[in-house]
Amino acid sequence: MSIEEIDKKIKETKRELLDLRMKKASGTLDKPSDINKAKKLIARLMTIKTEKTGGDN
């Protein structure tokens, strides 16, 4: 995965996380565990990005 692809996936997942939080607030969220999964995926992708860039943001 290139840095651009990682950035794109992070952006998509953050948007999905926002949607999940909105569903939670409105009470229509089916699986609350999806919020934690999205947050963990973002953390993993950011770690991979940091490793690839040598620690520079």
N, C-alpha and C positions, 0 to 999 in steps of 0.2 A: 504494500500500500504506500502510495506517495503521500507527502505532507499535505498536498491539496485535497486528496481523497479523504484523508483523516479529518481535515478541517471541515469538509463538506458533511461527513458522517456525524461529527460533533454537533454541527449546526442543526442537522436534521433531528438528532436525538434530543437536543435541547428544546426544539419546537414540540416534539412529541411529549416531552416531560411537561411542558407548559399546558398542553392539551389535557394530559392526565390530571394535572393539578386542578384545572378548571372543572373536569368531570367530577373529581373528588368533592370540590366545593359545592357543586350542584347536586351531588348525591347520586350520580348515574354511573359511577365507576364500578365495573364488575370485579376486577381483580386489583386490589390495592398493592399487591406485590409487584405489579408492573412499574410503579413509581420507583421502588428500590432497584429494580433491574435496570431501568433507564439511567439512574444516577450512577450505578456501578459501571455501566457501559461507557458513560462519559468519562469517568475516572480512568478506566482502562485505556481509552483512546488518547486521553491527555498524557498518560504515562508513556505510551508508545511514541507519541509525538515528541515528548521531551527526550526520550532515549535517542530518537533519530536525529534530533537537532543538536544533540550534545549539551543539553541543559539550557540553551538559549531559547527565549520565547519569541 
